Amino acid sequence: MLFFSTLPRIIVVTGLVGLLFACSSTPTYNASVFPYEIDDQRLAADKMTTLVIAHVNLGAPSRSYLEKEAPRVDAMVSSYLKQNGYKILPQREFEQHWNEAVRAHGDPVDPTTGKVNLKSFAQIMTSVRDEMQKTTDLDGFIFTDLVEVQTAFSAGLQHVARWHGVSRKPSLQGPGNGVTTDFDWSMLVAAASLQVSIYDMDLKRVFLSYGGLDVTEAIDTRSSSGRYVRRRETLGNQDNIQEGIELAFYPFVPYENWPGKP
């Protein structure tokens, strides 16, 4: 049996919930938080303290404008996990063994369609696991896929998009400094999320979750009809990335501001 399943692309349509304010010492509830999956029994039986971050996606490759941001996001993930007591092995070790296994089994990603050959992927991961077991004290693998989802900004005076636990306001791009009164706020807008999948040395998944990062499109002020265009700077807000990382790893890594509790 293959050790992982392909995850469907998640479309997040907001407007289902409003804000619920608790006291100032507690995080603001956000019902768009992803319902994480965690195997508590496996984690309790086999403590995972030494991990490696894969340089490849678990699923299909990310969009090109997100893929170029992957090394920076992975570096922030590594720093976050180290700050919380985990040992993170150099990514180059995984990459070296991955490349060797690809030469033996073939590239699992079809370059024309982006589809992943699950059988080849499993064979390659088994080979990587076997080789890294010989030379390291590795406990598991982390996949950090940058995925694109669809959301929408809320109507009313405060236009906010909510998905995978975060709330983001729209940005403008172009020579203008405002939005037409007839702008269609119900239009879907592209946004990026971090998908975190963690596997143990039996190549069994022990954790899965998502954390929202940022909207990747801006309102085009040059358009009189109103439309979105790709933002020139993708994932440029470091604080937003950090928030997404903290959300995506909860509760594998404790996060006191997790907004999933009403």
C-alpha positions, -999 to 999 in steps of 0.1 A, spaced: 0 0 0 13 35 -8 23 55 22 4 86 14 -27 98 -4 -31 126 -28 -49 155 -11 -75 174 -31 -71 211 -37 -90 229 -10 -112 257 -20 -120 280 9 -151 302 5 -154 327 33 -183 347 45 -195 317 67 -184 332 100 -180 365 117 -155 375 143 -161 364 179 -141 385 203 -130 370 236 -111 388 263 -79 405 252 -57 378 266 -71 351 243 -68 348 205 -96 358 182 -116 328 171 -113 320 134 -136 292 122 -115 288 90 -88 270 109 -80 236 93 -91 206 114 -56 191 118 -50 154 118 -26 140 143 -17 104 153 -12 108 191 -5 71 196 24 69 172 38 102 185 36 90 221 52 57 213 80 71 191 93 105 201 102 125 170 130 150 179 153 147 148 136 157 116 145 167 80 126 191 58 121 177 23 130 200 -6 102 185 -27 64 186 -24 44 157 -11 18 165 -38 20 183 -71 46 210 -76 38 245 -63 30 273 -87 63 289 -100 58 321 -81 53 302 -48 81 276 -56 107 304 -57 97 313 -21 100 278 -8 137 280 4 129 311 24 98 295 40 117 263 47 144 283 64 118 299 86 102 265 94 136 252 103 143 281 127 109 278 143 113 241 150 148 245 164 135 272 187 110 246 200 136 220 207 138 200 175 169 189 157 167 197 120 191 179 97 205 198 67 182 196 38 211 188 14 213 153 30 177 146 19 182 162 -15 214 141 -22 196 108 -14 165 119 -33 185 127 -64 202 93 -62 169 75 -59 154 95 -88 182 82 -110 173 47 -100 135 49 -101 127 79 -124 113 113 -116 78 108 -100 65 141 -113 53 143 -149 68 176 -162 39 182 -186 10 176 -163 25 181 -128 9 148 -117 28 126 -92 34 89 -98 26 76 -64 44 43 -69 76 60 -79 73 85 -51 69 57 -25 99 38 -39 121 69 -38 110 78 -2 117 42 9 152 45 -6 158 79 10 146 65 44 169 35 42 200 55 33 194 82 60 188 56 86 224 43 80 241 76 88 217 97 110 194 95 140 165 107 119 130 103 133 109 116 105 103 137 74 85 170 70 69 181 37 61 218 34 40 223 3 31 259 -7 -4 255 -21 -28 280 -36 -64 282 -25 -93 305 -34 -110 328 -9 -130 361 -11 -131 393 9 -161 400 30 -185 427 21 -192 458 43 -168 484 56 -141 460 67 -131 438 38 -113 407 52 -104 374 37 -103 344 61 -88 310 53 -68 283 71 -69 303 103 -57 337 91 -74 370 83 -60 393 56 -70 426 41 -68 434 4 -39 453 -12 -39 476 -42 -16 475 -72 -13 502 -98 -13 540 -101 -46 546 -83 -52 547 -46 -88 536 -43 -114 510 -53 -145 517 -74 -178 517 -55 -191 489 -77 -161 466 -71 -173 430 -68 -160 418 -35 -175 384 -40 -149 376 -67 -126 348 -57 -90 358 -50 -59 336 -49 -42 330 -16 -13 309 -4 -12 284 24 15 262 39 5 225 40 26 206 65 27 168 64 49 148 88 59 111 83 77 88 107 104 63 98 78 37 88 66 63 63 33 66 81 17 100 83 15 113 119 5 149 113 -13 170 87 -24 206 88 -25 239 69 -17 275 78 -28 305 57 1 328 45 -11 357 24 -32 367 -5 -12 365 -37 -34 388 -58 -40 425 -55 -68 448 -67 -57 463 -100 -64 501 -97 -58 505 -135 -89 485 -143 -122 505 -143 -142 472 -143 -124 459 -112 -102 428 -112 -73 411 -94 -38 408 -107 -8 388 -94 11 407 -67 46 418 -77 59 407 -43 47 373 -34 48 364 4 67 395 12 53 399 47 75 379 71 50 383 100 23 367 79 45 338 69 55 332 106 18 332 116 11 306 89 39 284 101 27 285 137 -8 277 126 3 249 103 24 231 130 -2 233 158 -5 211 179 26 193 168 43 224 181 23 243 209 10 277 198 -7 298 225 -24 321 199 -40 293 180 -75 307 170 -94 275 166 -110 275 200 -144 293 201 
